[in-house]
Amino acid sequence: MQELKLQFLKELAAAKTAEALEAVRVKYMGKKGIITNFTKTKDLKTLSSEAKQAFYREYNDLKSFAADQLKKVVPAPGGAAAAAKKGGAIDLTAPGAGRRLGALHPITLTQIELEHIFEGMGFSVYYGPEVESEYFCFEALNIPSDHPARDMQDTFWLKNNLILRTHTSANQVRTILKAGAPLRAIFPGRCFRYEAIDPSHENTFYQCEGLVIDKNISVANLIAVMKTILGEVFRREVKVRLRPGFFPFVEPGFELDLNCLICGGKGCPTCGDGWIELIPCGLVHPEVLRHGGIDPNEYSGFAFGIGLTRLAMMKYGIRDIRYLNGGDLRVNEQFSTIL
């Protein structure tokens, strides 16, 4: 081992370049190096246990010595970054590390835009819990336990008698109790329903509920707000239709449909017949106002629920809702944004 040590020192001293130093390191201390595999070349079976202990002590000293000598002369792995960290020179000719901008989800972009639009119209933004009580999700919205409308909700029930909210309408009475009247507010967020998945339906989706309460509110106010919002979002004139719709927490109730922007109203897998249901709406039911502690003889209002997921699909031409929750980064990468 003493001869091996002297041979190692001689070759190390003769190495004048980084490549030569690396060659010496590999020759002696690499996986197949002479020092690394020195014990495998010796027949130690004939040695006594004391002799073996002395042999391995000397061998371990040799390995430690060689490693220490190499640390002094061989550059540490990591290149320029490691050298800079230790105060050494930086190789300015080395290629830089590429940095990519992040991306926002198309639904997030749509929600941010809607919030800005509504805030410009004097609305406040509230957020409610996704795990909700039966009272705020149903009973406070004029949907008692025996009401057939509950069958339409396809609710996820939890073991602790709570539920995953089926609509952001659950925030209506919560916000009325908190803010009182008059009130202009929106409640964006995620909703959940146990239903079949197809190009336009998912069990997890996003809505933006809106609520206006004041004196002398009418359907005319509702239509004016809806047209303003859609004009701002799509930056162009869009074709809509208003048809009767049933929702227990509004009376009268309407469905505002948007002429499909993907197929131009011709009919496609996303819309079916050329129209896509976008904004259920109507005048707030007196019972909802009473649950919020407001006298329906003094105040009235309107409520609407914008489908954020469907709105994003129309805005960005996304044909299948399943792309939005599929986790494919190639979808998000198309929406790179600097905030």
N, C-alpha and C positions, 0 to 999 in steps of 0.2 A: 504493500500500500504506500510505503514511503517513495518507492520508485514511481508509482502511478501519480503521486502528488507532485513530484518534481517534473514529470513529463507534462502534466496539466499546466503547471505554472509557466513552463517554457513556451508552450504553444499559445497560452493566453497573452504572454508578453510580446510574442511575435505578431499577433493579430493587430493590424493598424486601422482597419476599416470596420464599419458596422456589420457588413456582410461576413467578414472574417471572424469577428467576435461571436456572431450568431452561430457560425459553423462550429466553433469550439464549444459553445454551450450545448448544441445538439449532440456533438460527438461524445461529450462526457456526461452531461446531465439530462439529455433528452430521454424519451421513453425507452429507447433502445441504446442509451448511452453506456459508456464503459463503466463509469462509477455507479450509475443507477443499477446496472445488472452485475456488478462485481461479485456479489455473494452467490449468484447462480452459476458462476464459472468455477467455484471452489467446492471440493468435496469435504464437507464439514462433519461427516458421520463418524470419523475416527477420532475427533477431538473430544476431550472431556468437557463437562458442563462449565468448569471454570475457564478453560481455554476458549470455549465458544463465547462466554460472556466478555472475555478480554478482546476477542476478535471483533465482536459487534460494537463494543465501545470505541475501538479504533476506527472501525468502518463509519460509524455515525459521526465521529469527529471529522473524518475526511469529507463526508457529504456536506456537513455544515460549513467547513472551510471553503470548499469549492463554491457553494451557493453564495457565501459572503463575498468572495473574490469576484464572482460574476456580477453581483449587484453593483459593484463599484464601477464597472466598465461597460456593461451591456445596458442600453436604454430600456426603461420599463415599458411594458405593453401599454398601448393607448395613444401613441403618436403625439401629435402637436398638443392636443387637449391636456394630456397628462403632463407634458413638459411645461405647459403654461401654468398648470396648477401648482407645480413645484418651483415656479419662478424661472424656468428655463426659457430658451428661445422658442418662438412660435414660427412654424413653417407657413409663410404667407402664400406659398405656391400650392398648398393643399386645397382640394375642393371644399367649399363651404357646405354646411348642413342645410338642406332645403327645408323651408318652413311653409306649411300650407295654412290658408285661412280656414277657420271652422265654418260650419254651416248651420243654419236654423231650420227646424222642421217646417214644412209649408203651413201646417196648422198653427204653429207658433207665430209665423209671419202674419198670417191672417188675423190671429187674435190681437197681436200688437197693433196692427193697422186699425182694427175695429175699435179698440180701446181709445186710440188717439182721436178717431172720428167722433166717438160718443162724448169724450171729454170736451172736445171743441163745441159740442152742442149742450154742454152744461150737465152731463150725466156724471155720476160718481161710479167707481168700480168697486164691487164687493166680491169677496171669494168665500165660499162656504165649504163645509166638510163633505168629502166624498162618501164617508160612512155616515149615514143619516138615520134619524129616527122615523118610525112609521108616521108619527104625528105630522111632522113638517113636510114629508114627502107625499102624504095622501090626505089625512084627515083635515089639516089646515087648508088644503086646497079643494075642499068640498068633495072629497072622495072617501066616504066612509067605508068601513070594512066589508059591507054587503053590496058595494057599488060595482056594477059590471065593468066599469072602466079599469078596475084594477087588473082584470084579466088581460088587458091590452099592454100592460107594462112589462111583462116577462121578467119579473123581479128576481134578483139574487138575494136570497134571505141568508143572514148570518146566524150563528148559533146563539148569540147574545141578544136576540130579538131586535137587532139593528139590521139595516139593509144597505146595499150599495145603491146610491141614489140613481133613479131611473131617468131623472130630468133635472136641469138646473132650476126648474120652477120651485124646487124645495127651498130655495133661498128667498122666495117672495115674502112670506110671513116673518121669517127670521129678520129680514131687513126692515120691514115695516115696524116691527117691535123695537128695533134698534134706532131707526132714523125718524120714524113718524111721517107726517104729511105736512106740506107737499113733498113729493119725492120724485127724483129722476135718477135711475140707477140701472146698471147692467151687472150680470153675474156670469162671467165666463168660466168654463170648467169641463171636467171629464164626467161622463155618465156611463152607465152599464145596463145592458139588457140581455137576457138569455134568449137569443133569437138566432135563426139560421143566417149564415154568412153568405153573401153574394156580392156582385160588383158594387152595389150601393148600400149594403147593410153590414154592420159589424157589431160584435157584442161589447165593444168599447169604442166610444165616439165622443165628440166634443160639441158642446152647445154654448150659446151666449144668450142667456135670458135677459129680457129688458122689462122694466116696470116704470110706468109713469102714473103718479097719483096727484090730482089737483082738483080744483073746482071746474065744473063745466067741460070735462073732457069728453070727446066724441070720436066716432069712427073716422071722421075727417082728419083729426089730429094723428090717428094711427097711420092712415094711408100716407100722409105727408111725410112722417118720419121714415117709414119704410122706403119710399121712393128716394128720399135724400140719402139714406144709408147705402142703398144698392148703387146709386149713381156715383157715390164717392168710391166705393169698393172697386167697381169694374171700370171706372173712368170712361164710361160710355153709356148710351141709352140702352136699357135692356127691356125686354118684353116680359110682363108679368100678368098673372090673372088672379083674381080673388074669388074663392068659392066657399060656400058654407062648410064649416067643420065643427065637430063636437069636441069640446074640452070642458070638463066639469068646473074648472076654475075661471072660465070666461063666459060671458053671455051678452051679446051674441058672439059666436066663435067663427073664425075663418081659417082657411088654408091659403097662404100666398105661395103660388107656384111660379117658378122661373122657367122661361123657355130655355131649353138645354143649350148651353154654349159650346158643348163638345160636338154635337151633331147638327146644330142649327135648327133644332125642332123637328128633324126628320124621323127621329126614333133610333135608339141605340141601346146596348146592354146596360148602360149606366142609367138612363132615364126611362126606357121602355117605350113611351108613347110621345116623346118629344118635350114633355114637361117634367120637371123634378120638384118635388115638394121641398120647400126651403124654409118658410117662416110660418109656423102655426101662430095665430094671434087672435086677439079679441078684446072686448071690454071686460075689466076685472069684475068677477062675480061678487055681489054684495056679501055673501058668506065669507069670502076670503078677506074682505075689508073688516068684517066683524071680528074674525080671528086675530087680526092685527090691531084691534082696539080702535078702529076708525068707523065713524058714523057714515054709512053709505048714503044717507039723505043729504049729507053735506059735501062729501067728496066722491069722485068717480075716477076711473083710470083705465089704462089699457096695458096689456102685457103681450109680449111676443117672445118667441124662442127661435133664434137664428141657428141653423145647423152649421157650426163652424167647420165640421169635417166636409160636408157637402159644398159649402161655400168655397173652401180651399180647392176642392176638386174642380169646380166650375172656373175659378179664377186662374188656375194653373193648368187646366186641361188634363187632369189625372183621371183616367178612365175607370180605374178599379180602386175601390176604397181599401182593399187589402194591401196595397202598396204602402199605405201610410203607417200601418202597424206591423209591417213585415220585418223590420229591422235591416233592410237592405240599404247599406250606406250609399249606394249609387243613386238612390232617390234623393237623399239629403244633399248630396254633393252638387246637385243642380241648383241649389238655393243658397250658394255661398253669399254671405252678407257681412258688411261692416256696420256695426251699430255705433 
